Amino acid sequence: MISFQDWQKSDLKVAKIITAEDIPGKDKLYKLQIDLGSEKRQIIAGIKPFFEKEELAGKNIIVVANLEPVIIAGLESQAMLLAAKDSEGNYKLVSIGDSVEAGTSVE
């Protein structure tokens, strides 16, 4: 359990996926370029087995925008996308409709 004050430190935002690219030699990872409204960032995400690149571009997702960047597969990941695993072990992205602008805070 975490306190409400700790939870309030999370900065959840709407992000639009601009592009999804393969990472050479990595069969589970995509390099995603996202738009957070006021800035563009890169996410390295282990979602390749569950999504085709073409279905990701243009999708509005929810990200944790204030995590410290980490290096994954030699590339900097500058946020974390939210996903849920279903009963069959497949991942579904936490997404939101196109009418919500990139950069909008999730409260």
N, C-alpha and C positions, 0 to 999 in steps of 0.2 A: 504494500500500500504506500502511496505517496500522499503528501498533504495537498490540499487545494492550492496553496501558495506555490508548491513545486510545479503542479500542473499548469498554473498560470504562466510559467516561464516559457512554455511551448508556444512557438509562433507558427500556427497553421495557416497556410495561404493557398489560394487557388493558383494553379500554374497551368499554362497551356504548353503541351508538348509541341515543339517546333519540328524537331527531327529525331529519329531513332536510327542509330548506326551500329553495325556489327563491330566487335572488337576482335581483331585477328587473334586466333588461337583460343578464344574464350567462347564456349558453346552455351553458356548460361547468362552471359552479360550483354547488355546493350549500353551504349553511350547515348544518353538523351540530352538534347538541348531544350531547355525550358524557358518560357517567358514568365516572369513574375511581375509584369506590369512596368515597374521602374527599372528593371534590370534583367539580363539574361544570365542563366547559370547552366551548369552541367551536372547531370546525375549519372552515376554508374549503378545500374540496377540489374539484379539477377532474375529478370522476368522473361528472358528470351524463350524458354521452353513453353511459355503460355500465351505469347502474343507474337503476331507477325509485325514487322516494322511498319508496314503500310497502315495497319489499323491503329497505331499509336499516334501518328502525326495528326495534330489538330484537336486531340482529346484534352479536355479540362480535367485535371486531377488535383488531389489535395497533397501538399507536401509539408514536411516540417522544415521550415526555412531557416531556423536559427541553430541548427546543429553545427558543430565545428567541422570544417572540411576534413575528409579522410582520403587516403590514397588507396584505390582499389584497382588491381591489375595495372599498376603504374600510372593511373590517371586520377586526377582529383575529382572527388564527388562532393558537391557543394550544397546538398540538401538530401532529404530522404522522402521518397514517395510512400504513400500509405496504400496497403493492399490487404485483402482478407483471403485466407485459405479456406476453400469449401471442403465439404466432407469427403470429396474424392481426391483432395490434395492439389487442386488447381487454384491458381491465384486469380483474384478479381481486383482490379484497381478501384480505389475509392475515388469516384469521379463526381462531377457536378455538371449541370447543363451549360450549354454555350452562352446563355444569356448573362452569366456571371463573369465579370471581367477578371482577367489575370491580375494577380496582386491583391485581390480582395481577401481580407482576413476572415478566417473561419472562427466563429465564436460559439 
